[in-house]
Amino acid sequence: MVNRQQSEDYKNNPNIKWNFTKFLVNRDGEVVGRFEPTANMKSVEEAVAALI
C-alpha cells in the first residue's frame, strides 16, 4: 500500500528531503519501502507488520 506521502520511486530517486526519512529494510537487507517525514505513521506501521 503506497500513500501519496510515501516515495513510490525510492530506488530511482536517491534524494532525501529531510533527515527524518524512514527506510524499511527486509530480512535480506533490501530496502523495500521509503517514507517521507510527513508520512502517516499508521502507514509505516502497516508496512512493517506486513513484513513480520
C-alpha distance matrix in Angstrom:
0.0 3.8 6.6 10.1 11.4 9.5 11.5 10.0 13.5 14.4 16.4 18.6 18.8 20.5 21.5 20.7 21.3 22.2 23.1 20.5 17.6 15.7 14.9 13.3 15.7 15.9 19.3 20.5 20.2 17.7 15.3 11.8 10.1 11.9 11.8 14.6 17.1 16.1 12.5 12.2 13.1 11.4 7.9 9.9 11.5 8.6 7.6 11.4 12.0 10.0 12.5 15.5
3.8 0.0 3.8 6.6 8.1 6.2 8.1 6.9 10.7 11.7 14.3 16.0 15.8 17.7 18.4 17.6 18.0 19.3 20.6 18.3 15.2 14.0 13.6 12.9 15.7 16.7 20.4 21.3 20.4 17.6 14.7 11.6 9.2 9.8 9.4 11.7 14.5 13.4 10.2 10.9 12.6 11.8 8.1 9.9 12.5 10.6 9.2 12.9 14.4 12.8 14.7 17.9
6.6 3.8 0.0 3.8 5.4 5.5 8.4 8.5 12.2 13.2 16.4 17.7 16.7 18.5 18.4 17.4 16.9 18.1 19.8 17.3 14.7 14.1 14.8 14.7 18.0 19.4 23.1 24.3 23.0 20.4 17.1 14.5 11.4 11.0 9.3 10.5 12.8 10.9 8.0 8.6 11.2 10.7 7.6 10.1 12.8 11.6 11.1 14.6 16.1 15.3 17.4 20.2
10.1 6.6 3.8 0.0 3.8 5.5 7.5 8.2 11.4 12.8 16.2 16.7 15.2 17.3 16.7 15.9 14.9 16.6 19.0 17.0 14.4 14.8 15.8 16.6 19.9 21.8 25.5 26.3 24.7 21.9 18.5 16.3 13.1 11.7 9.9 9.8 12.2 10.0 8.3 9.9 13.1 13.4 10.7 12.7 15.8 15.1 14.4 17.6 19.5 18.8 20.6 23.5
11.4 8.1 5.4 3.8 0.0 3.8 6.4 8.8 11.6 11.8 15.5 16.4 14.3 15.7 14.6 13.2 12.0 13.1 15.4 13.2 10.9 11.7 13.3 14.6 18.1 20.5 24.2 25.2 23.2 20.7 17.0 15.5 11.8 9.7 7.0 6.2 8.4 6.4 5.0 7.7 10.7 12.0 9.6 10.8 14.2 14.4 13.6 16.2 18.6 18.5 19.9 22.6
9.5 6.2 5.5 5.5 3.8 0.0 3.8 6.0 8.9 8.7 12.3 13.7 12.2 13.4 13.2 12.0 11.9 13.2 14.8 12.8 9.7 9.6 10.3 11.4 14.7 17.0 20.8 21.5 19.6 17.0 13.4 11.7 8.2 6.3 4.6 5.7 9.0 8.5 6.2 8.9 10.8 12.0 8.8 9.2 12.9 12.8 11.1 13.8 16.4 15.9 16.9 19.9
11.5 8.1 8.4 7.5 6.4 3.8 0.0 3.8 5.5 5.5 9.2 10.1 8.5 10.2 10.3 10.0 10.5 12.7 14.5 13.4 9.9 10.4 10.3 11.8 14.6 17.1 20.8 20.9 18.8 15.9 12.3 11.1 8.1 5.9 6.1 6.7 10.5 10.8 9.4 12.5 14.2 15.6 12.3 12.2 15.9 15.7 13.4 15.8 18.7 17.8 18.2 21.5
10.0 6.9 8.5 8.2 8.8 6.0 3.8 0.0 3.8 5.8 8.4 9.3 9.2 11.6 12.7 13.1 14.1 16.4 18.1 17.0 13.3 13.2 12.2 12.8 15.1 16.8 20.6 20.4 18.8 15.4 12.3 10.4 8.3 7.8 9.0 10.4 14.2 14.2 12.2 14.7 16.3 17.0 13.3 13.6 16.9 16.0 13.4 16.2 18.8 17.1 17.6 21.2
13.5 10.7 12.2 11.4 11.6 8.9 5.5 3.8 0.0 3.8 5.5 5.6 5.9 8.9 10.5 11.9 13.5 16.3 17.9 17.6 13.9 14.1 12.7 13.8 15.4 17.3 20.9 20.0 18.2 14.7 11.8 10.9 9.5 8.8 10.9 11.8 15.7 16.3 14.9 17.7 19.2 20.2 16.6 16.4 19.8 19.0 16.1 18.5 21.3 19.5 19.4 23.1
14.4 11.7 13.2 12.8 11.8 8.7 5.5 5.8 3.8 0.0 3.8 5.5 5.0 6.3 8.4 9.2 11.6 13.8 14.9 14.7 11.0 11.1 9.5 11.1 12.5 15.0 18.5 17.7 15.4 12.2 9.0 9.1 7.5 6.2 8.9 10.1 13.7 15.2 13.9 17.0 17.9 19.4 16.0 14.9 18.3 18.2 15.0 16.8 20.0 18.7 18.0 21.5
16.4 14.3 16.4 16.2 15.5 12.3 9.2 8.4 5.5 3.8 0.0 3.8 5.7 6.6 10.0 11.5 14.4 16.6 17.3 17.5 13.8 13.6 11.2 12.3 12.6 14.6 17.7 16.1 14.0 10.6 8.3 9.1 9.1 9.0 12.2 13.7 17.2 18.9 17.5 20.5 21.0 22.3 18.9 17.6 20.7 20.4 16.9 18.3 21.4 19.7 18.5 22.0
18.6 16.0 17.7 16.7 16.4 13.7 10.1 9.3 5.6 5.5 3.8 0.0 3.8 6.2 9.1 11.7 14.3 17.1 18.4 19.1 15.6 16.2 14.3 15.8 16.3 18.4 21.5 19.8 17.6 14.3 12.1 12.8 12.5 11.7 14.4 15.0 18.6 20.0 19.1 22.3 23.4 24.8 21.4 20.4 23.7 23.4 20.0 21.7 24.9 23.1 22.2 25.7
18.8 15.8 16.7 15.2 14.3 12.2 8.5 9.2 5.9 5.0 5.7 3.8 0.0 3.8 5.6 8.4 10.6 13.7 15.4 16.3 13.0 14.3 13.3 15.5 16.7 19.4 22.6 21.4 18.7 15.8 13.0 13.8 12.5 10.6 12.6 12.4 15.7 17.3 17.0 20.4 21.7 23.5 20.4 19.3 22.9 23.0 20.0 21.6 25.0 23.7 23.0 26.4
20.5 17.7 18.5 17.3 15.7 13.4 10.2 11.6 8.9 6.3 6.6 6.2 3.8 0.0 3.8 6.3 9.5 11.9 12.9 14.3 11.4 12.8 11.7 14.5 15.4 18.4 21.4 20.1 17.1 14.6 12.0 13.7 12.6 10.4 12.5 12.2 15.0 17.3 17.3 20.8 21.5 23.8 20.9 19.2 22.7 23.4 20.2 21.3 24.8 24.0 22.8 25.9
21.5 18.4 18.4 16.7 14.6 13.2 10.3 12.7 10.5 8.4 10.0 9.1 5.6 3.8 0.0 3.8 6.2 9.1 10.8 12.6 10.3 12.7 12.8 16.0 17.6 20.9 23.9 23.1 19.9 17.7 14.7 16.2 14.3 11.3 12.3 10.9 13.2 15.4 16.2 19.9 20.9 23.5 21.0 19.5 23.1 24.1 21.4 22.5 26.1 25.6 24.8 27.7
20.7 17.6 17.4 15.9 13.2 12.0 10.0 13.1 11.9 9.2 11.5 11.7 8.4 6.3 3.8 0.0 3.8 5.6 7.2 8.9 6.8 9.7 10.6 14.2 16.2 19.8 22.8 22.5 19.1 17.4 14.1 15.7 13.3 9.8 10.1 8.3 9.9 12.6 13.6 17.3 18.0 21.0 18.8 17.1 20.6 22.0 19.6 20.4 24.1 24.1 23.3 26.0
21.3 18.0 16.9 14.9 12.0 11.9 10.5 14.1 13.5 11.6 14.4 14.3 10.6 9.5 6.2 3.8 0.0 3.8 7.1 8.5 7.4 11.0 12.8 16.4 18.9 22.4 25.6 25.7 22.4 20.6 17.2 18.2 15.3 11.6 10.6 7.6 8.4 10.6 12.5 16.2 17.4 20.5 18.7 17.4 21.0 22.6 20.7 21.7 25.2 25.5 25.2 27.8
22.2 19.3 18.1 16.6 13.1 13.2 12.7 16.4 16.3 13.8 16.6 17.1 13.7 11.9 9.1 5.6 3.8 0.0 3.8 5.5 6.0 9.7 12.3 16.0 18.5 22.2 25.1 25.6 22.2 21.0 17.6 18.9 15.9 12.2 10.7 7.8 7.0 10.0 12.2 15.5 16.2 19.6 18.4 16.7 20.0 22.1 20.5 21.0 24.5 25.3 24.9 27.0
23.1 20.6 19.8 19.0 15.4 14.8 14.5 18.1 17.9 14.9 17.3 18.4 15.4 12.9 10.8 7.2 7.1 3.8 0.0 3.8 5.6 8.6 11.2 14.8 17.0 20.7 23.3 23.9 20.4 19.8 16.7 18.4 15.8 12.4 11.4 9.3 8.1 11.7 13.4 16.4 16.1 19.7 18.8 16.4 19.3 21.8 20.1 19.9 23.5 24.7 23.8 25.6
20.5 18.3 17.3 17.0 13.2 12.8 13.4 17.0 17.6 14.7 17.5 19.1 16.3 14.3 12.6 8.9 8.5 5.5 3.8 0.0 3.8 6.2 9.5 12.8 15.5 19.1 21.8 22.9 19.7 19.1 15.9 17.0 14.0 10.8 9.0 7.3 5.4 9.1 10.4 12.9 12.4 16.0 15.4 13.0 15.8 18.5 17.1 16.9 20.3 21.8 21.2 22.9
17.6 15.2 14.7 14.4 10.9 9.7 9.9 13.3 13.9 11.0 13.8 15.6 13.0 11.4 10.3 6.8 7.4 6.0 5.6 3.8 0.0 3.8 6.7 10.1 13.0 16.6 19.6 20.5 17.3 16.2 12.7 13.6 10.6 7.2 5.8 4.8 5.1 8.6 9.0 12.0 11.9 15.1 13.6 11.3 14.5 16.6 14.8 15.0 18.6 19.5 18.9 21.1
15.7 14.0 14.1 14.8 11.7 9.6 10.4 13.2 14.1 11.1 13.6 16.2 14.3 12.8 12.7 9.7 11.0 9.7 8.6 6.2 3.8 0.0 3.8 6.7 9.7 13.2 16.2 17.4 14.6 13.7 10.4 11.0 8.2 5.7 5.0 6.5 7.2 10.2 9.1 11.4 10.3 13.1 11.6 8.6 11.6 13.7 11.6 11.4 15.1 16.1 15.3 17.3
14.9 13.6 14.8 15.8 13.3 10.3 10.3 12.2 12.7 9.5 11.2 14.3 13.3 11.7 12.8 10.6 12.8 12.3 11.2 9.5 6.7 3.8 0.0 3.8 6.3 9.9 13.0 13.9 11.0 9.9 6.6 7.7 5.7 4.5 6.3 8.9 10.6 13.3 11.6 13.8 12.6 14.7 12.6 9.5 12.2 13.6 10.7 10.4 14.2 14.5 13.1 15.5
13.3 12.9 14.7 16.6 14.6 11.4 11.8 12.8 13.8 11.1 12.3 15.8 15.5 14.5 16.0 14.2 16.4 16.0 14.8 12.8 10.1 6.7 3.8 0.0 3.8 6.7 10.1 11.5 9.4 8.4 5.7 5.7 4.7 6.1 8.1 11.4 13.2 15.3 12.8 14.2 12.5 13.8 11.6 8.4 10.3 11.3 8.0 7.3 11.0 11.0 9.4 11.8
15.7 15.7 18.0 19.9 18.1 14.7 14.6 15.1 15.4 12.5 12.6 16.3 16.7 15.4 17.6 16.2 18.9 18.5 17.0 15.5 13.0 9.7 6.3 3.8 0.0 3.8 6.8 7.8 5.6 5.3 4.4 5.6 7.0 9.0 11.7 14.8 16.7 19.0 16.6 17.9 16.1 17.1 15.0 11.9 13.2 13.8 10.4 9.0 12.3 11.9 9.2 11.4
15.9 16.7 19.4 21.8 20.5 17.0 17.1 16.8 17.3 15.0 14.6 18.4 19.4 18.4 20.9 19.8 22.4 22.2 20.7 19.1 16.6 13.2 9.9 6.7 3.8 0.0 3.8 5.4 5.4 5.5 6.5 6.5 9.0 11.9 14.5 18.0 19.9 21.9 19.2 20.0 18.1 18.4 16.2 13.5 14.0 13.9 10.6 9.0 11.3 10.4 7.0 9.1
19.3 20.4 23.1 25.5 24.2 20.8 20.8 20.6 20.9 18.5 17.7 21.5 22.6 21.4 23.9 22.8 25.6 25.1 23.3 21.8 19.6 16.2 13.0 10.1 6.8 3.8 0.0 3.8 5.4 7.4 9.6 10.1 12.8 15.5 18.1 21.5 23.1 25.3 22.6 23.2 20.9 21.1 19.4 16.5 16.4 16.5 13.6 11.4 13.0 12.4 8.6 9.4
20.5 21.3 24.3 26.3 25.2 21.5 20.9 20.4 20.0 17.7 16.1 19.8 21.4 20.1 23.1 22.5 25.7 25.6 23.9 22.9 20.5 17.4 13.9 11.5 7.8 5.4 3.8 0.0 3.8 5.6 8.9 10.1 13.4 16.0 19.1 22.3 24.4 26.7 24.2 25.3 23.4 23.7 21.6 18.8 19.3 19.2 15.9 14.3 16.2 15.0 11.3 12.8
20.2 20.4 23.0 24.7 23.2 19.6 18.8 18.8 18.2 15.4 14.0 17.6 18.7 17.1 19.9 19.1 22.4 22.2 20.4 19.7 17.3 14.6 11.0 9.4 5.6 5.4 5.4 3.8 0.0 3.8 6.6 9.0 11.7 13.6 16.8 19.7 21.6 24.2 22.1 23.5 21.7 22.7 20.5 17.5 18.5 18.9 15.5 13.9 16.5 15.8 12.3 14.1
17.7 17.6 20.4 21.9 20.7 17.0 15.9 15.4 14.7 12.2 10.6 14.3 15.8 14.6 17.7 17.4 20.6 21.0 19.8 19.1 16.2 13.7 9.9 8.4 5.3 5.5 7.4 5.6 3.8 0.0 3.8 6.0 9.1 11.4 14.8 17.8 20.3 22.6 20.4 22.1 20.8 21.6 19.0 16.4 17.9 17.8 14.1 13.5 16.3 14.9 11.9 14.5
15.3 14.7 17.1 18.5 17.0 13.4 12.3 12.3 11.8 9.0 8.3 12.1 13.0 12.0 14.7 14.1 17.2 17.6 16.7 15.9 12.7 10.4 6.6 5.7 4.4 6.5 9.6 8.9 6.6 3.8 0.0 3.8 5.8 7.6 11.2 14.1 16.7 18.9 16.8 18.7 17.8 18.9 16.1 13.5 15.7 15.8 12.1 12.0 15.2 14.1 11.8 14.8
11.8 11.6 14.5 16.3 15.5 11.7 11.1 10.4 10.9 9.1 9.1 12.8 13.8 13.7 16.2 15.7 18.2 18.9 18.4 17.0 13.6 11.0 7.7 5.7 5.6 6.5 10.1 10.1 9.0 6.0 3.8 0.0 3.8 7.1 10.4 13.8 16.6 18.2 15.5 17.0 16.3 16.7 13.6 11.7 13.7 13.1 9.3 10.0 12.9 11.1 9.5 13.0
10.1 9.2 11.4 13.1 11.8 8.2 8.1 8.3 9.5 7.5 9.1 12.5 12.5 12.6 14.3 13.3 15.3 15.9 15.8 14.0 10.6 8.2 5.7 4.7 7.0 9.0 12.8 13.4 11.7 9.1 5.8 3.8 0.0 3.8 6.7 10.2 13.1 14.5 11.8 13.5 13.1 14.0 10.8 8.9 11.7 11.5 7.9 9.3 12.5 11.4 10.7 14.1
11.9 9.8 11.0 11.7 9.7 6.3 5.9 7.8 8.8 6.2 9.0 11.7 10.6 10.4 11.3 9.8 11.6 12.2 12.4 10.8 7.2 5.7 4.5 6.1 9.0 11.9 15.5 16.0 13.6 11.4 7.6 7.1 3.8 0.0 3.8 6.7 9.8 11.5 9.5 12.1 12.2 13.9 10.9 9.0 12.4 13.0 10.1 11.3 14.8 14.4 13.9 16.9
11.8 9.4 9.3 9.9 7.0 4.6 6.1 9.0 10.9 8.9 12.2 14.4 12.6 12.5 12.3 10.1 10.6 10.7 11.4 9.0 5.8 5.0 6.3 8.1 11.7 14.5 18.1 19.1 16.8 14.8 11.2 10.4 6.7 3.8 0.0 3.8 6.5 7.9 5.8 8.7 9.1 11.3 8.8 7.3 11.0 12.1 10.1 11.6 14.9 15.1 15.3 17.9
14.6 11.7 10.5 9.8 6.2 5.7 6.7 10.4 11.8 10.1 13.7 15.0 12.4 12.2 10.9 8.3 7.6 7.8 9.3 7.3 4.8 6.5 8.9 11.4 14.8 18.0 21.5 22.3 19.7 17.8 14.1 13.8 10.2 6.7 3.8 0.0 3.8 5.4 5.4 9.0 10.3 13.1 11.1 10.1 13.8 15.2 13.7 15.1 18.3 18.7 19.0 21.5
17.1 14.5 12.8 12.2 8.4 9.0 10.5 14.2 15.7 13.7 17.2 18.6 15.7 15.0 13.2 9.9 8.4 7.0 8.1 5.4 5.1 7.2 10.6 13.2 16.7 19.9 23.1 24.4 21.6 20.3 16.7 16.6 13.1 9.8 6.5 3.8 0.0 3.8 5.6 8.5 9.4 12.8 12.0 10.8 13.9 16.1 15.2 16.1 19.2 20.3 20.7 22.7
16.1 13.4 10.9 10.0 6.4 8.5 10.8 14.2 16.3 15.2 18.9 20.0 17.3 17.3 15.4 12.6 10.6 10.0 11.7 9.1 8.6 10.2 13.3 15.3 19.0 21.9 25.3 26.7 24.2 22.6 18.9 18.2 14.5 11.5 7.9 5.4 3.8 0.0 3.8 6.4 8.7 11.6 10.9 11.0 14.0 15.7 15.5 17.0 19.6 20.6 21.6 23.7
12.5 10.2 8.0 8.3 5.0 6.2 9.4 12.2 14.9 13.9 17.5 19.1 17.0 17.3 16.2 13.6 12.5 12.2 13.4 10.4 9.0 9.1 11.6 12.8 16.6 19.2 22.6 24.2 22.1 20.4 16.8 15.5 11.8 9.5 5.8 5.4 5.6 3.8 0.0 3.8 6.1 8.5 7.2 7.6 10.8 12.1 11.9 13.7 16.1 16.9 18.2 20.3
12.2 10.9 8.6 9.9 7.7 8.9 12.5 14.7 17.7 17.0 20.5 22.3 20.4 20.8 19.9 17.3 16.2 15.5 16.4 12.9 12.0 11.4 13.8 14.2 17.9 20.0 23.2 25.3 23.5 22.1 18.7 17.0 13.5 12.1 8.7 9.0 8.5 6.4 3.8 0.0 3.8 5.4 5.5 6.8 8.9 10.2 11.2 13.0 14.7 15.9 17.8 19.4
13.1 12.6 11.2 13.1 10.7 10.8 14.2 16.3 19.2 17.9 21.0 23.4 21.7 21.5 20.9 18.0 17.4 16.2 16.1 12.4 11.9 10.3 12.6 12.5 16.1 18.1 20.9 23.4 21.7 20.8 17.8 16.3 13.1 12.2 9.1 10.3 9.4 8.7 6.1 3.8 0.0 3.8 5.3 4.9 6.1 8.5 9.8 10.5 12.2 14.2 15.7 16.8
11.4 11.8 10.7 13.4 12.0 12.0 15.6 17.0 20.2 19.4 22.3 24.8 23.5 23.8 23.5 21.0 20.5 19.6 19.7 16.0 15.1 13.1 14.7 13.8 17.1 18.4 21.1 23.7 22.7 21.6 18.9 16.7 14.0 13.9 11.3 13.1 12.8 11.6 8.5 5.4 3.8 0.0 3.8 5.4 5.0 6.2 8.6 9.9 10.4 12.3 14.6 15.5
7.9 8.1 7.6 10.7 9.6 8.8 12.3 13.3 16.6 16.0 18.9 21.4 20.4 20.9 21.0 18.8 18.7 18.4 18.8 15.4 13.6 11.6 12.6 11.6 15.0 16.2 19.4 21.6 20.5 19.0 16.1 13.6 10.8 10.9 8.8 11.1 12.0 10.9 7.2 5.5 5.3 3.8 0.0 3.8 5.4 5.1 6.2 8.7 9.9 10.7 12.9 14.7
9.9 9.9 10.1 12.7 10.8 9.2 12.2 13.6 16.4 14.9 17.6 20.4 19.3 19.2 19.5 17.1 17.4 16.7 16.4 13.0 11.3 8.6 9.5 8.4 11.9 13.5 16.5 18.8 17.5 16.4 13.5 11.7 8.9 9.0 7.3 10.1 10.8 11.0 7.6 6.8 4.9 5.4 3.8 0.0 3.8 5.5 5.2 6.3 8.6 10.0 11.2 12.9
11.5 12.5 12.8 15.8 14.2 12.9 15.9 16.9 19.8 18.3 20.7 23.7 22.9 22.7 23.1 20.6 21.0 20.0 19.3 15.8 14.5 11.6 12.2 10.3 13.2 14.0 16.4 19.3 18.5 17.9 15.7 13.7 11.7 12.4 11.0 13.8 13.9 14.0 10.8 8.9 6.1 5.0 5.4 3.8 0.0 3.8 5.5 5.2 6.1 8.6 10.2 10.9
8.6 10.6 11.6 15.1 14.4 12.8 15.7 16.0 19.0 18.2 20.4 23.4 23.0 23.4 24.1 22.0 22.6 22.1 21.8 18.5 16.6 13.7 13.6 11.3 13.8 13.9 16.5 19.2 18.9 17.8 15.8 13.1 11.5 13.0 12.1 15.2 16.1 15.7 12.1 10.2 8.5 6.2 5.1 5.5 3.8 0.0 3.8 5.5 5.1 6.2 8.9 10.1
7.6 9.2 11.1 14.4 13.6 11.1 13.4 13.4 16.1 15.0 16.9 20.0 20.0 20.2 21.4 19.6 20.7 20.5 20.1 17.1 14.8 11.6 10.7 8.0 10.4 10.6 13.6 15.9 15.5 14.1 12.1 9.3 7.9 10.1 10.1 13.7 15.2 15.5 11.9 11.2 9.8 8.6 6.2 5.2 5.5 3.8 0.0 3.8 5.5 5.2 6.8 9.2
11.4 12.9 14.6 17.6 16.2 13.8 15.8 16.2 18.5 16.8 18.3 21.7 21.6 21.3 22.5 20.4 21.7 21.0 19.9 16.9 15.0 11.4 10.4 7.3 9.0 9.0 11.4 14.3 13.9 13.5 12.0 10.0 9.3 11.3 11.6 15.1 16.1 17.0 13.7 13.0 10.5 9.9 8.7 6.3 5.2 5.5 3.8 0.0 3.8 5.4 5.4 6.7
12.0 14.4 16.1 19.5 18.6 16.4 18.7 18.8 21.3 20.0 21.4 24.9 25.0 24.8 26.1 24.1 25.2 24.5 23.5 20.3 18.6 15.1 14.2 11.0 12.3 11.3 13.0 16.2 16.5 16.3 15.2 12.9 12.5 14.8 14.9 18.3 19.2 19.6 16.1 14.7 12.2 10.4 9.9 8.6 6.1 5.1 5.5 3.8 0.0 3.8 5.4 5.3
10.0 12.8 15.3 18.8 18.5 15.9 17.8 17.1 19.5 18.7 19.7 23.1 23.7 24.0 25.6 24.1 25.5 25.3 24.7 21.8 19.5 16.1 14.5 11.0 11.9 10.4 12.4 15.0 15.8 14.9 14.1 11.1 11.4 14.4 15.1 18.7 20.3 20.6 16.9 15.9 14.2 12.3 10.7 10.0 8.6 6.2 5.2 5.4 3.8 0.0 3.8 5.7
12.5 14.7 17.4 20.6 19.9 16.9 18.2 17.6 19.4 18.0 18.5 22.2 23.0 22.8 24.8 23.3 25.2 24.9 23.8 21.2 18.9 15.3 13.1 9.4 9.2 7.0 8.6 11.3 12.3 11.9 11.8 9.5 10.7 13.9 15.3 19.0 20.7 21.6 18.2 17.8 15.7 14.6 12.9 11.2 10.2 8.9 6.8 5.4 5.4 3.8 0.0 3.8
15.5 17.9 20.2 23.5 22.6 19.9 21.5 21.2 23.1 21.5 22.0 25.7 26.4 25.9 27.7 26.0 27.8 27.0 25.6 22.9 21.1 17.3 15.5 11.8 11.4 9.1 9.4 12.8 14.1 14.5 14.8 13.0 14.1 16.9 17.9 21.5 22.7 23.7 20.3 19.4 16.8 15.5 14.7 12.9 10.9 10.1 9.2 6.7 5.3 5.7 3.8 0.0
